[in-house]
Amino acid sequence: MLESSRGFLLLALGFITFLLYQTWQEENAPQQALKTPNPVIQSDLPPAEPSEIKSDGDIPVVTNNKTTSTTAEQSYVSLHNDSVEIKIDTLGGDVVEAKLLKFNQKLNQPEPKVVLLSNSNGRNFVAKSGLLGNGAPDATAQRATYQVVPNTEAGSQNKVTLKWVNDSGVEFYKIFELIEHTYQVKVTYRVNNKTDNALNFKVFNQFNRDRFVNTESNSGFGLQAYTGAAYSTSESRYEKYEFDDMDEKDLNVSTKGGWIAYLQHYFVAAWVPDQESVNEISTIVLNQGEVSIIRVIQQWVNVGAQAEKEMTSTLYLGPKDQESLEQLADGLDLTVDYSFLWWIGQPLFWLLTTFQGFVVNWGLAIILVTITVKICLYPLANAQYRSFAKMRMLQPKLQQLKERFGDDRQKMSMAMMEMYKKEKVNPMGGCLPLLIQMPVFLALYWVLMESYEIRHAPLIFWIHDLSAKDPLFILPVLMGISMWGMQKLQPTAATMDPMQQKIMQFLPIMMTAFMAFFPSGLVLYWLVNNVLSITQQLYITNKIEKEYANKKK
């Protein structure tokens, strides 16, 4: 029946929310976490064997990074700026650890910091890079062990130069520079060809990663933001390549520019190669899924006899900061993934950050976003609530029709349609605003899930983290009460069967249970939206009742 459309839509709201959870569980449920062994002290490691390199055609794939030195001090070089601290292994010159200095692992605890890359304590997530070609440092299974060039720049802690010379006297310099006040690491190869022959080299950048998922970042019911690989090509600015995809088929695409990345909740590690080069992007799975590799290999670069040339890549290790990522590479900002509702999510995020710039509180910014969205939807909501108010006025007449026609649904429907036409009431008038509001609700869900700015952001009192569930469940309960209040203001269809009525009565309880595990920022949005809706509906209903009473006079 047309009168029950509102009921069906409200029921659909609960069902869509349930499907949202189901989709998250199917697509992003955490993989089985790695068992973390007892910590290994680096200085206690015995002398190790050379790095293993697994051949993939003519391109070696670095699978591990063992050190040939007996002491950690001789094997690693550390760099830091005000944002990130990295550790570089002199064997191969790989970044084996990255610590984000502005982010704590736990709320209100300054230590430990978030560790993005790590090859200790059971983790294997490292950023590798190398140079391929005849006589290159990474051309054979015995990767080069670099020597650290003394830094002549006084007080410099964000740049290091590594050097290796092959048997022909060709000098290879691998230079790491942390860009100040950013999460970017500029990695430059400088080749000084002292021979009389031209040489060809090409750079590879890759991530080796286990499949560990941090279960502390879930948002309820074991749900996780996407953890896995992603890449970009000239044809597709952003593509996810999940661990399951890697198991089924190795990726192999060619593109000008592009980038590769590993995503996790709030943070991303990305390699951005030379954007003018034609690059090969591929994936490899080793040891039955223990190591999942995504890599990008740049095109050959010719270094003439007695000549010098540089080849540069950029490594990003930090939060999913849309502005910084957008400036670094085309499409890299899309790693902040708002799903298919990005066209709503991006304006909502812009509104959110704009308001936060004024009020300096993400919770208040969410409230202001809610009010703004409500104002934008006011014309539709006005039509919706006017329709509800008129339907409430017709309830006595609908009850009379029900008593008159009994169980004859066909005659009942015809009589109702005739009455609606006579009274100029559209029973579907309340549907459109709800349908429009649902995408906004879902888009804001993604915004709050994906925006690192919300992480550990407080509201007031007991809400210390808007990205986590309400620890006291006060907001979900208030939201359920407000939903019950909205339901009481809405007309009840005379033809609604008792079972459907009972389902509708339990809907606020169902939604409260769902919302209990949503980010508190999203529940705050829904609660404020409901309160504004109730206020608006009471105002319009009172206005319509007065208009109806004046007509009777």
Secondary structure, DSSP 8 states (H G I E B T S, - for coil): -GGGHHHHHHHHHHHHHHHHHHHHHHHH-------------GGG--------EEEETTEEEE-----S-SSGGGTEEEEE-SSEEEEEETBTTEEEEEEEEEEEEETTEEEEEEEEEBSSTT--EEEEEEEESTT-TTSSSS--B-EEE---STT--SEEEEEEE-TT--EEEEEEEE-TTSSEEEEEEEEEE-SSS-EEEEEEEEEEE-----GGG--STT-----EEEEE-SS-S-EEE-HHHHHH---EEEEES-EEEEEETTEEEEEE--TTSEEEEEEEEEGGGTEEEEEEE---EEE-TTEEEEEEEEEEEEE--HHHHHHHSTTGGGGS--GGGHHHHHHHHHHHHHHHHHH--HHHHHHHHHHHHHHHTHHHHHHHHHHHHHHHHTHHHHHHHHHHHTT-HHHHHHHHHHHHHHHT--TTTTHHHHHHHHHHHHHHHHHHHH-GGGTT---STT---TTS--TT-HHHHHHHHHHHHHHHHS---TT--HHHHHHHHHHHHHHHHHHTTS-HHHHHHHHHHHHHHHHHHHHHHHHHHHHHHHHH-
